[in-house]
Amino acid sequence: RLGYLPGEFTLYGRLTGRQTLDYFANLRGGVDPKYQAALVERLEVDLTRRFKEYSKGNKQKIGLVIALQHEPDLLILDEPTSGLDPLVQQEFYALIREAKADGRTVFMSSHILSEVDRLATRIGIIHQGRLLATGSVEELLEQGASAVLVRTDRPAEALDFLRADGAFASATLRPDGLHVEIGRDRIAELNRRLVQRGFAVSALVPQRTLETFFADLIEGSKEGE
Protein backbone atom coordinates (compact mmCIF):
# COMPACT_ATOMS: atom_id res chain seq x y z
CA ARG A 1 0.00 0.00 0.00
CA LEU A 2 3.07 2.24 0.12
CA GLY A 3 5.03 3.93 -2.64
CA TYR A 4 8.33 5.50 -1.58
CA LEU A 5 10.89 7.71 -3.29
CA PRO A 6 13.87 8.60 -1.07
CA GLY A 7 15.84 11.78 -1.59
CA GLU A 8 18.98 9.81 -2.40
CA PHE A 9 18.90 6.25 -3.68
CA THR A 10 21.07 3.70 -5.46
CA LEU A 11 19.66 0.75 -7.37
CA TYR A 12 21.27 -2.17 -9.17
CA GLY A 13 23.81 -0.57 -11.50
CA ARG A 14 24.06 -3.42 -13.99
CA LEU A 15 20.32 -3.71 -14.61
CA THR A 16 18.72 -1.74 -17.42
CA GLY A 17 15.81 0.54 -16.75
CA ARG A 18 13.42 -2.12 -18.08
CA GLN A 19 14.93 -4.82 -15.88
CA THR A 20 14.81 -2.52 -12.85
CA LEU A 21 11.12 -1.71 -13.25
CA ASP A 22 10.21 -5.33 -13.91
CA TYR A 23 12.23 -6.50 -10.91
CA PHE A 24 10.31 -4.22 -8.54
CA ALA A 25 6.99 -4.96 -10.26
CA ASN A 26 7.52 -8.70 -9.81
CA LEU A 27 8.73 -8.23 -6.24
CA ARG A 28 5.60 -6.28 -5.37
CA GLY A 29 3.10 -8.07 -7.60
CA GLY A 30 -0.20 -6.69 -8.79
CA VAL A 31 1.31 -4.10 -11.15
CA ASP A 32 -0.76 -3.34 -14.24
CA PRO A 33 1.63 -3.48 -17.25
CA LYS A 34 -0.51 -0.94 -19.11
CA TYR A 35 -0.27 1.55 -16.26
CA GLN A 36 3.48 0.97 -15.96
CA ALA A 37 3.85 1.59 -19.70
CA ALA A 38 1.77 4.77 -19.42
CA LEU A 39 4.03 6.06 -16.64
CA VAL A 40 7.13 5.30 -18.70
CA GLU A 41 5.68 7.22 -21.65
CA ARG A 42 4.43 10.19 -19.63
CA LEU A 43 7.71 10.61 -17.74
CA GLU A 44 9.77 10.00 -20.90
CA VAL A 45 11.83 7.21 -19.36
CA ASP A 46 14.62 5.61 -21.40
CA LEU A 47 14.53 1.92 -20.40
CA THR A 48 17.42 0.71 -22.56
CA ARG A 49 20.43 1.90 -20.55
CA ARG A 50 21.94 0.44 -17.39
CA PHE A 51 21.02 2.22 -14.20
CA LYS A 52 24.64 3.19 -13.47
CA GLU A 53 24.74 5.03 -16.83
CA TYR A 54 21.74 7.24 -16.09
CA SER A 55 21.92 10.94 -15.31
CA LYS A 56 20.44 12.25 -12.08
CA GLY A 57 17.18 13.13 -13.84
CA ASN A 58 16.81 9.73 -15.49
CA LYS A 59 17.50 7.94 -12.22
CA GLN A 60 14.80 10.09 -10.66
CA LYS A 61 12.33 9.04 -13.34
CA ILE A 62 13.02 5.36 -12.65
CA GLY A 63 12.51 5.97 -8.93
CA LEU A 64 9.21 7.71 -9.59
CA VAL A 65 7.88 4.88 -11.75
CA ILE A 66 8.85 2.35 -9.06
CA ALA A 67 6.98 4.41 -6.46
CA LEU A 68 3.90 4.97 -8.62
CA GLN A 69 3.50 1.83 -10.72
CA HIS A 70 1.48 -0.24 -8.21
CA GLU A 71 -0.92 2.69 -7.55
CA PRO A 72 -0.32 2.72 -3.78
CA ASP A 73 -2.73 4.17 -1.22
CA LEU A 74 0.08 6.23 0.31
CA LEU A 75 2.94 7.93 -1.52
CA ILE A 76 5.96 9.28 0.39
CA LEU A 77 8.14 11.36 -1.91
CA ASP A 78 11.31 13.20 -0.91
CA GLU A 79 12.20 16.04 -3.32
CA PRO A 80 10.49 14.18 -6.18
CA THR A 81 11.19 16.69 -8.96
CA SER A 82 14.93 16.92 -8.31
CA GLY A 83 16.74 16.68 -11.65
CA LEU A 84 13.59 16.65 -13.78
CA ASP A 85 13.23 19.00 -16.73
CA PRO A 86 10.26 21.42 -16.69
CA LEU A 87 8.04 19.40 -19.04
CA VAL A 88 8.50 16.21 -17.04
CA GLN A 89 7.83 18.18 -13.85
CA GLN A 90 4.47 19.24 -15.29
CA GLU A 91 3.63 15.61 -16.03
CA PHE A 92 4.59 14.64 -12.50
CA TYR A 93 2.28 17.33 -11.12
CA ALA A 94 -0.54 15.88 -13.20
CA LEU A 95 0.15 12.40 -11.82
CA ILE A 96 0.01 13.70 -8.26
CA ARG A 97 -3.27 15.51 -8.92
CA GLU A 98 -4.65 12.26 -10.35
CA ALA A 99 -3.57 10.34 -7.25
CA LYS A 100 -5.31 12.94 -5.04
CA ALA A 101 -8.47 12.80 -7.15
CA ASP A 102 -8.41 9.00 -6.80
CA GLY A 103 -8.55 9.38 -3.00
CA ARG A 104 -4.94 8.44 -2.35
CA THR A 105 -2.67 10.27 0.10
CA VAL A 106 0.62 11.93 -0.83
CA PHE A 107 3.30 13.01 1.66
CA MET A 108 5.86 15.10 -0.21
CA SER A 109 8.85 17.11 0.95
CA SER A 110 10.15 19.92 -1.22
CA HIS A 111 12.23 23.10 -1.02
CA ILE A 112 10.48 24.43 -4.13
CA LEU A 113 7.72 26.46 -2.52
CA SER A 114 5.91 27.26 -5.77
CA GLU A 115 5.61 23.49 -6.21
CA VAL A 116 4.23 23.10 -2.69
CA ASP A 117 1.77 25.92 -3.31
CA ARG A 118 0.60 24.24 -6.51
CA LEU A 119 0.14 20.71 -5.14
CA ALA A 120 -0.42 20.66 -1.40
CA THR A 121 -3.74 20.55 0.40
CA ARG A 122 -2.00 21.02 3.74
CA ILE A 123 1.55 22.18 4.51
CA GLY A 124 3.93 21.67 7.39
CA ILE A 125 7.01 23.88 7.64
CA ILE A 126 9.96 22.28 9.42
CA HIS A 127 13.14 24.09 10.45
CA GLN A 128 16.02 22.43 12.33
CA GLY A 129 13.82 19.53 13.35
CA ARG A 130 10.95 21.67 14.65
CA LEU A 131 7.49 21.89 13.10
CA LEU A 132 6.86 25.64 12.99
CA ALA A 133 3.49 25.84 11.23
CA THR A 134 0.80 23.70 9.63
CA GLY A 135 -2.28 24.48 7.58
CA SER A 136 -3.50 25.13 4.08
CA VAL A 137 -1.76 27.78 1.98
CA GLU A 138 -4.70 30.12 2.60
CA GLU A 139 -4.57 29.57 6.36
CA LEU A 140 -0.84 30.19 6.55
CA LEU A 141 -0.98 33.36 4.47
CA GLU A 142 -3.72 34.74 6.71
CA GLN A 143 -1.28 34.76 9.63
CA GLY A 144 0.59 37.93 10.54
CA ALA A 145 1.18 41.01 8.44
CA SER A 146 0.97 41.10 4.68
CA ALA A 147 1.99 43.62 2.04
CA VAL A 148 -1.00 44.81 0.02
CA LEU A 149 -0.59 46.63 -3.29
CA VAL A 150 -3.14 49.44 -3.65
CA ARG A 151 -3.86 50.93 -7.06
CA THR A 152 -5.82 54.17 -6.87
CA ASP A 153 -6.41 57.31 -8.91
CA ARG A 154 -4.48 59.68 -6.59
CA PRO A 155 -1.70 57.60 -5.01
CA ALA A 156 0.25 60.54 -3.50
CA GLU A 157 -2.85 61.90 -1.77
CA ALA A 158 -3.84 58.41 -0.67
CA LEU A 159 -0.35 57.98 0.82
CA ASP A 160 -0.75 61.15 2.92
CA PHE A 161 -4.19 59.99 4.07
CA LEU A 162 -2.99 56.54 5.08
CA ARG A 163 0.10 57.81 6.87
CA ALA A 164 -2.06 60.20 8.88
CA ASP A 165 -4.05 57.17 10.02
CA GLY A 166 -1.92 55.34 12.57
CA ALA A 167 -3.40 51.97 11.57
CA PHE A 168 -1.90 52.25 8.06
CA ALA A 169 1.22 54.31 8.79
CA SER A 170 3.45 51.73 7.06
CA ALA A 171 2.24 52.80 3.60
CA THR A 172 4.93 53.53 1.01
CA LEU A 173 4.62 54.82 -2.55
CA ARG A 174 6.35 52.79 -5.26
CA PRO A 175 6.20 52.86 -9.07
CA ASP A 176 3.54 50.13 -9.20
CA GLY A 177 1.31 51.71 -6.54
CA LEU A 178 0.93 52.00 -2.77
CA HIS A 179 2.30 49.23 -0.58
CA VAL A 180 0.66 48.86 2.82
CA GLU A 181 1.70 46.39 5.56
CA ILE A 182 -1.50 45.00 7.10
CA GLY A 183 -3.08 41.65 7.87
CA ARG A 184 -5.22 40.13 5.15
CA ASP A 185 -8.22 40.32 7.45
CA ARG A 186 -8.01 44.13 7.26
CA ILE A 187 -7.95 44.52 3.47
CA ALA A 188 -11.70 45.17 3.35
CA GLU A 189 -11.34 47.86 6.02
CA LEU A 190 -8.53 49.53 4.05
CA ASN A 191 -10.67 49.57 0.92
CA ARG A 192 -13.65 51.00 2.82
CA ARG A 193 -11.63 53.86 4.30
CA LEU A 194 -10.15 54.84 0.94
CA VAL A 195 -13.52 54.78 -0.80
CA GLN A 196 -15.17 56.78 1.99
CA ARG A 197 -12.44 59.39 1.57
CA GLY A 198 -13.27 59.69 -2.13
CA PHE A 199 -10.44 57.67 -3.69
CA ALA A 200 -11.21 55.44 -6.65
CA VAL A 201 -9.60 52.08 -5.87
CA SER A 202 -9.02 49.87 -8.90
CA ALA A 203 -7.19 47.02 -7.16
CA LEU A 204 -6.17 45.71 -3.75
CA VAL A 205 -3.70 42.90 -4.36
CA PRO A 206 -2.24 40.85 -1.47
CA GLN A 207 1.51 40.60 -2.06
CA ARG A 208 2.35 37.93 0.47
CA THR A 209 3.40 34.59 -0.98
CA LEU A 210 4.34 31.26 0.53
CA GLU A 211 7.98 32.23 -0.03
CA THR A 212 7.69 35.46 1.99
CA PHE A 213 5.71 33.68 4.72
CA PHE A 214 8.39 30.99 4.93
CA ALA A 215 11.19 33.56 5.14
CA ASP A 216 9.38 35.56 7.84
CA LEU A 217 8.63 32.40 9.83
CA ILE A 218 12.22 31.15 9.75
CA GLU A 219 13.56 34.59 10.68
CA GLY A 220 11.11 34.78 13.57
CA SER A 221 12.16 31.36 14.83
CA LYS A 222 15.82 32.43 14.79
CA GLU A 223 15.04 35.55 16.82
CA GLY A 224 13.24 33.42 19.40
CA GLU A 225 16.22 31.09 19.92
C-alpha positions as CSV (number, residue, x, y, z in Angstrom):
1,R,0.0,0.0,0.0
2,L,3.1,2.2,0.1
3,G,5.0,3.9,-2.6
4,Y,8.3,5.5,-1.6
5,L,10.9,7.7,-3.3
6,P,13.9,8.6,-1.1
7,G,15.8,11.8,-1.6
8,E,19.0,9.8,-2.4
9,F,18.9,6.2,-3.7
10,T,21.1,3.7,-5.5
11,L,19.7,0.7,-7.4
12,Y,21.3,-2.2,-9.2
13,G,23.8,-0.6,-11.5
14,R,24.1,-3.4,-14.0
15,L,20.3,-3.7,-14.6
16,T,18.7,-1.7,-17.4
17,G,15.8,0.5,-16.7
18,R,13.4,-2.1,-18.1
19,Q,14.9,-4.8,-15.9
20,T,14.8,-2.5,-12.9
21,L,11.1,-1.7,-13.3
22,D,10.2,-5.3,-13.9
23,Y,12.2,-6.5,-10.9
24,F,10.3,-4.2,-8.5
25,A,7.0,-5.0,-10.3
26,N,7.5,-8.7,-9.8
27,L,8.7,-8.2,-6.2
28,R,5.6,-6.3,-5.4
29,G,3.1,-8.1,-7.6
30,G,-0.2,-6.7,-8.8
31,V,1.3,-4.1,-11.2
32,D,-0.8,-3.3,-14.2
33,P,1.6,-3.5,-17.2
34,K,-0.5,-0.9,-19.1
35,Y,-0.3,1.6,-16.3
36,Q,3.5,1.0,-16.0
37,A,3.8,1.6,-19.7
38,A,1.8,4.8,-19.4
39,L,4.0,6.1,-16.6
40,V,7.1,5.3,-18.7
41,E,5.7,7.2,-21.6
42,R,4.4,10.2,-19.6
43,L,7.7,10.6,-17.7
44,E,9.8,10.0,-20.9
45,V,11.8,7.2,-19.4
46,D,14.6,5.6,-21.4
47,L,14.5,1.9,-20.4
48,T,17.4,0.7,-22.6
49,R,20.4,1.9,-20.6
50,R,21.9,0.4,-17.4
51,F,21.0,2.2,-14.2
52,K,24.6,3.2,-13.5
53,E,24.7,5.0,-16.8
54,Y,21.7,7.2,-16.1
55,S,21.9,10.9,-15.3
56,K,20.4,12.3,-12.1
57,G,17.2,13.1,-13.8
58,N,16.8,9.7,-15.5
59,K,17.5,7.9,-12.2
60,Q,14.8,10.1,-10.7
61,K,12.3,9.0,-13.3
62,I,13.0,5.4,-12.7
63,G,12.5,6.0,-8.9
64,L,9.2,7.7,-9.6
65,V,7.9,4.9,-11.8
66,I,8.8,2.4,-9.1
67,A,7.0,4.4,-6.5
68,L,3.9,5.0,-8.6
69,Q,3.5,1.8,-10.7
70,H,1.5,-0.2,-8.2
71,E,-0.9,2.7,-7.5
72,P,-0.3,2.7,-3.8
73,D,-2.7,4.2,-1.2
74,L,0.1,6.2,0.3
75,L,2.9,7.9,-1.5
76,I,6.0,9.3,0.4
77,L,8.1,11.4,-1.9
78,D,11.3,13.2,-0.9
79,E,12.2,16.0,-3.3
80,P,10.5,14.2,-6.2
81,T,11.2,16.7,-9.0
82,S,14.9,16.9,-8.3
83,G,16.7,16.7,-11.6
84,L,13.6,16.7,-13.8
85,D,13.2,19.0,-16.7
86,P,10.3,21.4,-16.7
87,L,8.0,19.4,-19.0
88,V,8.5,16.2,-17.0
89,Q,7.8,18.2,-13.8
90,Q,4.5,19.2,-15.3
91,E,3.6,15.6,-16.0
92,F,4.6,14.6,-12.5
93,Y,2.3,17.3,-11.1
94,A,-0.5,15.9,-13.2
95,L,0.2,12.4,-11.8
96,I,0.0,13.7,-8.3
97,R,-3.3,15.5,-8.9
98,E,-4.7,12.3,-10.4
99,A,-3.6,10.3,-7.2
100,K,-5.3,12.9,-5.0
101,A,-8.5,12.8,-7.1
102,D,-8.4,9.0,-6.8
103,G,-8.5,9.4,-3.0
104,R,-4.9,8.4,-2.3
105,T,-2.7,10.3,0.1
106,V,0.6,11.9,-0.8
107,F,3.3,13.0,1.7
108,M,5.9,15.1,-0.2
109,S,8.9,17.1,1.0
110,S,10.2,19.9,-1.2
111,H,12.2,23.1,-1.0
112,I,10.5,24.4,-4.1
113,L,7.7,26.5,-2.5
114,S,5.9,27.3,-5.8
115,E,5.6,23.5,-6.2
116,V,4.2,23.1,-2.7
117,D,1.8,25.9,-3.3
118,R,0.6,24.2,-6.5
119,L,0.1,20.7,-5.1
120,A,-0.4,20.7,-1.4
121,T,-3.7,20.6,0.4
122,R,-2.0,21.0,3.7
123,I,1.5,22.2,4.5
124,G,3.9,21.7,7.4
125,I,7.0,23.9,7.6
126,I,10.0,22.3,9.4
127,H,13.1,24.1,10.5
128,Q,16.0,22.4,12.3
129,G,13.8,19.5,13.4
130,R,10.9,21.7,14.6
131,L,7.5,21.9,13.1
132,L,6.9,25.6,13.0
133,A,3.5,25.8,11.2
134,T,0.8,23.7,9.6
135,G,-2.3,24.5,7.6
136,S,-3.5,25.1,4.1
137,V,-1.8,27.8,2.0
138,E,-4.7,30.1,2.6
139,E,-4.6,29.6,6.4
140,L,-0.8,30.2,6.6
141,L,-1.0,33.4,4.5
142,E,-3.7,34.7,6.7
143,Q,-1.3,34.8,9.6
144,G,0.6,37.9,10.5
145,A,1.2,41.0,8.4
146,S,1.0,41.1,4.7
147,A,2.0,43.6,2.0
148,V,-1.0,44.8,0.0
149,L,-0.6,46.6,-3.3
150,V,-3.1,49.4,-3.6
151,R,-3.9,50.9,-7.1
152,T,-5.8,54.2,-6.9
153,D,-6.4,57.3,-8.9
154,R,-4.5,59.7,-6.6
155,P,-1.7,57.6,-5.0
156,A,0.3,60.5,-3.5
157,E,-2.8,61.9,-1.8
158,A,-3.8,58.4,-0.7
159,L,-0.4,58.0,0.8
160,D,-0.8,61.1,2.9
161,F,-4.2,60.0,4.1
162,L,-3.0,56.5,5.1
163,R,0.1,57.8,6.9
164,A,-2.1,60.2,8.9
165,D,-4.0,57.2,10.0
166,G,-1.9,55.3,12.6
167,A,-3.4,52.0,11.6
168,F,-1.9,52.2,8.1
169,A,1.2,54.3,8.8
170,S,3.5,51.7,7.1
171,A,2.2,52.8,3.6
172,T,4.9,53.5,1.0
173,L,4.6,54.8,-2.5
174,R,6.4,52.8,-5.3
175,P,6.2,52.9,-9.1
176,D,3.5,50.1,-9.2
177,G,1.3,51.7,-6.5
178,L,0.9,52.0,-2.8
179,H,2.3,49.2,-0.6
180,V,0.7,48.9,2.8
181,E,1.7,46.4,5.6
182,I,-1.5,45.0,7.1
183,G,-3.1,41.7,7.9
184,R,-5.2,40.1,5.1
185,D,-8.2,40.3,7.4
186,R,-8.0,44.1,7.3
187,I,-7.9,44.5,3.5
188,A,-11.7,45.2,3.3
189,E,-11.3,47.9,6.0
190,L,-8.5,49.5,4.0
191,N,-10.7,49.6,0.9
192,R,-13.6,51.0,2.8
193,R,-11.6,53.9,4.3
194,L,-10.2,54.8,0.9
195,V,-13.5,54.8,-0.8
196,Q,-15.2,56.8,2.0
197,R,-12.4,59.4,1.6
198,G,-13.3,59.7,-2.1
199,F,-10.4,57.7,-3.7
200,A,-11.2,55.4,-6.7
201,V,-9.6,52.1,-5.9
202,S,-9.0,49.9,-8.9
203,A,-7.2,47.0,-7.2
204,L,-6.2,45.7,-3.8
205,V,-3.7,42.9,-4.4
206,P,-2.2,40.9,-1.5
207,Q,1.5,40.6,-2.1
208,R,2.3,37.9,0.5
209,T,3.4,34.6,-1.0
210,L,4.3,31.3,0.5
211,E,8.0,32.2,0.0
212,T,7.7,35.5,2.0
213,F,5.7,33.7,4.7
214,F,8.4,31.0,4.9
215,A,11.2,33.6,5.1
216,D,9.4,35.6,7.8
217,L,8.6,32.4,9.8
218,I,12.2,31.1,9.8
219,E,13.6,34.6,10.7
220,G,11.1,34.8,13.6
221,S,12.2,31.4,14.8
222,K,15.8,32.4,14.8
223,E,15.0,35.5,16.8
224,G,13.2,33.4,19.4
225,E,16.2,31.1,19.9
